[in-house]
């Protein structure tokens, strides 16, 4: 049984309290690894290491940071199968999703390398004579990141790589379900020659972590991806400590399908947008809002399509639906299905589970009074909602506390742009599903889906301090 240690100050070290937990394969519930857990003393070591390294790393030349990030990309390119295997065994990723995620991060690292040379300020005219006025961006210092379990390699590396590109040091707390995936990031950067202390990866139980990152004045920023409930608590604590924070939280993302859409294409987009990674995606289009004239045919075609989905071993390249990260989530899905059916929805497919595997599920005729319309299911269950027209579809789409992503299928370009501007979501994808990401785009949501943006220069803005500097040429005339 392989044992995984903490990565602190450039070294692989055991837990100071010798706390080691089993890491389970969600598909089999078998132990496939054992992971050291950071203690309060270990967290202090990690913060101290990042704090010591912050000044030297912040003063490295852009081309030096760029070179390390490019070497990290090259190192990962050679290890894609290894990382994908961990994503399958630890996160329950299907083969295709795991290969996509690992490959995406190669481009993410290269994109982050390019950002090293794009941390720019500006010159500004001054109202005072002889004054040269400019702004510059400087690293914050130490940033702490808390990563989720669903895309644990992609979303954690996005935080790490862009923080390092901006000249910050970083402490990563991987999700408790996927600690080894986080430690793989440390392996990649160690291979790239990252200086000691710049990156620290500390699997840690929540009871030990507490508000350590938020309360410690050496940590200048928290970047969190996870549930809205936890994000709300972090935000409140961050406010008390005047701590900068970005939050990418939950979603109940809609996909609107208007009556002029190509129904077959809309069905394909909808199926991908909800059943990728068993629906455990914050931007999954779990609400399909379909105009009445094509509602019935859309439902029939969607049910036919998913009936052919293979559920089972995530290692099998033909598998579409793998295991949920925790079989307890099946009870949440059962509750959503039962409530919807009791209130008049029709179960077209699924609604059953076997261990951690939940059948792809379609509920047709869902209405706003049903729990599944409001609550995030985080599983392979989709609601199909009838809309009278495009305005009704927009109303239904916006009738949510969430606002992360959205999709819109129509051949009417004018209507598409009109609706996209009025959709209450941080991201709108016309003629596509709600699932889309690229390394350089402003990824993030509104309302209870969080605030702040990750990706490209948008992360540079979040992870740097903007400073105004003036130079008085000649002597200023003072009034007294």
C-alpha angles and dihedrals in degrees: 000000000000118000123209124205134201121270109225128159092349095307136102105235136173124241111279088226093042090239108163124173132196117253111214133210103231093210095056104016086229123138110250100165145011121225130199113234122218119242126209087266091052091051089052090052091051094049092045091050093050091046093051092049096046098087099047093043092046089055097049115118118261092243091054093055090043092054093052093050091049091049088050089053091051091048091051092047088064093046102047094115091050093050092044090053090055091048090053097046099036105030100030091239117165115242094257094047092047094051091046093050095049092046093047090058091058089063091041091058092048091048090050089051089058091053091063089078095043101065095117141162129193143237118241134195114250130218089215120084117251095009122135107202126195144153128223134186121231130185117264094224118230119025125185121206130197113199133201130236100235101070095008098161099042099042095042094047091049089059094043100043097048093044090053091046089056091053098257129132118231144214114196124201106192121209112276090239094053110033096140092057088058091049089054087064089058090051091053094051093043088056089050092057099250110177119254118276096017092103125027124178117198122177103205138168116247093239089060096041096050109150094327095126094042097047099042110095091209090067106077101184142021122208114191136181116185144075124354090234094059092039091056091053092048092048092052092050092045089054091054090054096038087241122163112239140176121199130197104182143163131322146196094194121194129216113200117208113193124205095254092058125117096254096206091052091046091052091051092049092046094049093050091045095057107026099048106116091359091295092296092133123112092219096044113138094240092160115062109191109194129184112246100246092064100027098104097044090046091053092048093050093046092051091049092050098051093044085076096052114119114230118197144049108042091208090066108093089216094059115108100173117046130172127305112245089246125019089218086078088070089072090056090052091047090053092050092049094046093049093048095048092047089054095049108277118136120233104221098175142355125002092153136099140199112199107308092343117098119190116242103267133205124191114189125198095026114172133196093259091066121095092230090060090060110028127070108247096189092201142082096294126115132188120216111205126192117229124193093215142332094288091051089049090054091049091052092046092053093045093097139090087229129078112173112121139345143185131216125193117195141119091219102096095187092052090045093057093043093053094041091058091051099043109107097229136109090230132033123186115195115211091001141083120270091256111093135128138163129180097249104040128102099259116190147087148241136234112016091348090081140247139265126055133252126204139066118343089348088071089046089058092048095045101047137065117239111223129190116217128183132189118203108213108205122352122318118228109235122201093231 
